[in-house]
Amino acid sequence: MMKNKNQRTPDIMSDLMQENRTINKDNNMTIEHVSNNISSKQESNKEINTVINKTINDSREKTTFNLRMPILSQLDETWITLRRKKFKQNQKVTKTQLVELALEMAFEDLKENGELSKFYRKLNSVE
């Protein structure tokens, strides 16, 4: 069957994204206007924003840092020790968790205590 060159190709993405859409016999699309409850749309938008923020906050990016061997050894020893411990719901401890938690604690200490923080004082004494 030969397609008419003037015939419009259906816009599938728009069909999926819009709530109410009808197709006439001649394949021209017409949008039906429906009054929607604004508050329900706002709630829906809040849920979408929450999901997006959670996704952004939970997203990971692989990165590389050069660490001194004693620090790497301490990380390995701590990881092995903690893997032997019992945690809630049989949670497995990862090295990524250890590094993230250590950084979060250091940043929190610096934010709360500034130059009096253990993090700042240790950083200031490093040669």
Secondary structure, 3 states (H helix, E strand, C coil): CCCCCCCCCCCHHHHHHCCCEEECCCCCEEECCCCCCHHHHHHHHHHHHHHHHHHHHHCCCCCCCCCCHHHHHHHHHHHHHHHCCCCHHHCCCCHHHHHHHHHHHHHHHHHHHHHHCHHHHHHHHCC
